Amino acid sequence: MATATSPNSLLLRNPNRSTTRRFGKNHNPSRVNGFSLSSGRRHKPISITCSTTQVECPPTSAAQSLDRVFNFAAGPATLPENVLKRAQSELYNWHGSGMSVMEMSHRGKEFSSIIQKTESDLRALMDIPAEYAVLFLQGGATSQFAAIPLNLCKRDDPVDMLVTGSWGDKAFKEAQKFCKPSVIWSGKSEKYTKIPSFDGLDQNPDAKYLHICANETIHGVEFKNYPTPNNKNALLIADMSSNFCSKPVDVSKFGLIYAGAQKNVGPSGVTIVIVRKDLVGNAQEITPVMFDYKIHIDNNSLYNTPPCYGIYMCGLVFEDLLARGGLKEVEKKNIKKAQILYDAIDESNGFYRCPVEKSVRSLMNVPFTLEKSDLEAEFIKEAGKEKMIQLKGHRSVGGMRASIYNAMPLAGVEKLVAFMKDFQARHA
């Protein structure tokens, strides 16, 4: 890719970067250069001159390679550089086994050790109680829209659903095929920009469960706390695809948590389900074998060939998150990144606007529009030249969206904010 020549490209220059890194057999993954910003090194800000103003921008972290872009995609999304480099070093010959993880039998001892450690590290990371099973499945979180009612309900059982965005709405529509769901609140009339007060929810006292989407990727609304089902025997179920492992969660408050891996914890192809063990074993008769949780629990996620390499990559990410201090530390960094970006939007005098109610703005997905909508295409084009990609909003809502998952470094958000200020100075 040709180096951008506009002023913001100064932020990417790092003449001291080593262009080649080799890994020996004594390679220690914790020493691989990653996205850590805690080195204590202080950098002098760089001034970039725009057509009408001067903007102060911190330089990009030395950890971000010159040949890498800042990828703001909603998923598949950016992964930690040190994780990618470790995977690269282990790709050809995993731990002296003489083969790649891609080539391993899923029933061999090598892959057994990988999937067991992956589950163990996730349990440690999220403090998952022993009475919960952890499953590594396929089909995306969308497959769980059907699997959940098939496993937890009979055909005529009522369930309650909060619809705070497109994914909650899709979950409701799919559940209609297998149970009797009711939308007890929808944000559609207000374009999915808020989350309701839990006190006023008209819950069905006989509902088997209450379903939420913890973070709506498209619309950028996130639950900061969670509702409690009125029925004491009912369950809280959450689609956590786009904020999974972004902050601590009390798993014991949920009957089931599910998530696609491709946003925060790995590549596409892995679906993670955390389910209380006493809830499984009573699936509807029509349940396909691949949707039956008991089958997968009894076979330790190995009933058929699982997404082996994706599970391996998730394991590397879990190990990395533990090394970074766990989810409390991860959340602190995510709050800092999101605050910088939201402040830039709110302080732009209306040039940029985020439609989401401030109290429920997502830490992961930040949607925003320009006051002059005809400039949006130019914004995306110029950002791309500055090696900031996938900023176009979802086709259903338009505008822009910056997804700033765990692996997005602070430097990436700072560079985006610098560009936004520069762009505003030239076009306001």
Secondary structure, 3 states (H helix, E strand, C coil): CCCCCCHHHHHHCCCCCCCCCCCCCCCCHHHCCCCCCCCCCCCCCEEEECCCCEEEECCCCCCCCCCCCEECCCCCCCCCHHHHHHHHHHCCCHHHCCCCHHHCCCCCHHHHHHHHHHHHHHHHHHCCCCCEEEEEECCHHHHHHHHHHHHHCCCCCEEEEEECCHHHHHHHHHHCCCCEEEEEEECHHHCCCCCCCHHHCCCCCCCCEEEEECEECCCCEECCCCCCCCCCCCEEEEECCCCCCCCCCCHHHCCEEEEECCCCCCCCCCEEEEEEHHHCCCCCCCCCHHHCHHHHHHCCCCCCCCCHHHHHHHHHHHHHHHHCCCHHHHHHHHHHHHHHHHHHHHCCCCCEECCCCHHHECCCEEEEEECCHHHHHHHHHHHHHCCEECCECCCCCCCEEEECCCCCCHHHHHHHHHHHHHHHHHHC
